């Protein structure tokens, strides 16, 4: 199986092309700078079905938030939010808001 996603909606929400980590394995990474020196990095592997979300502050050595979600079925974009859907769940486990400020909601 592979993660379902719409590359055009991801392009729209991040306002940039992804960084291609591995083209054949379809591993992509999106980054965005935010206010107060924050940076969010969103990467995923289409075939290995994982998503990684990392929130950093350039003044701090360690990330503020770093999580990897396994068995992801779909990445949806709705109402300017990224929704991470796990297999057999059909409901988001994490919602990520990009604008106007970064916000990560656990839906567990």
N, C-alpha and C positions, 0 to 999 in steps of 0.2 A: 504494500500500500504506500501511498504518498500523501503528504500534506496538501490539502486543497487551499488555494489562495488566489487572489487577483492581484497580479503584479502592478496593474495600473492604479488600483486603489492604494497600494502600499507606496507607490511613487507619489501619489497625490498627498498622502498624509505626512510623508517624510520630506517632501519637496526635493528629493534627490534620487539618483540612481543607486542601486545597492552596490556595495563592495562585493565582488565575487571572490569568495574564499576558495571554492573548488567548483569549476564549471561543470565537469562531468558528474560529480556527486550532487550537484545543485545545492551548495551551501552558500547562503547569502547573509550579508550583514548590512543593516541600516544604522546610521548614526545621526544624531541631531544635537546641536548646542542649544541650551536653554538659558534662562535668566540665572543670575547669581553664580555663574561658573559651572552649572550643571550640564552633564552630557548623558544622554540615554543611548544605549547600544542595544539593538534588537537583531538577533541572528537566528537562523533556522536552517535545518537540514531537511530537505524535501523527502528524501528516501529513508533516512534514519529516524524521522518523525520526532525531532526534538526542537524546542525553542529555548533560547537563552535571552534573558532580559537583565541588563546591567545598568545601574544608575551610579554615576561617578560625579565627584566634585573635584575640579583640578587642583584644589588646595589640600586635598586629603590623600593619604597614601592608599587607603583601602576603599573599596566601593561602599556606597551607602546601601545598595541593594544589589544582589546578584543571585539569580535563580535559574535553574534549568528544569524545564517541564518535558517529561518523556511521554510517548504515546499520544502525540498531538495529531488530531484528525484534520483540523481546519483552522486557518487564520482568517478571521472576518474583519472587515472594516465597516462599522456602523456608527453614525452620528459622531464622526471624528474620533472614534475609539477603536483600538485594536482589541479584538476578542479572541482569546485562545481557547479552543474547544478540544477537549480530550476525547479519545475514542470511547464510545458507548455512553458518553455523558450528554451530548447534545446541548448542554448549557455551558457558558463560559466558566473557566476556572480562574482566569485572570482577565481583568480589563485594564488596558493601558490608554490613558488620555495623553495626547502629545501637546495640544494647544488649548488654552493659552499657557498653561503650566503643566509640567510633567506630573502625572498622578498614576499610581499603580494600586489597583483594588483587587484583593483576593476575594473570590466569590465562593469560597468553600464553606 
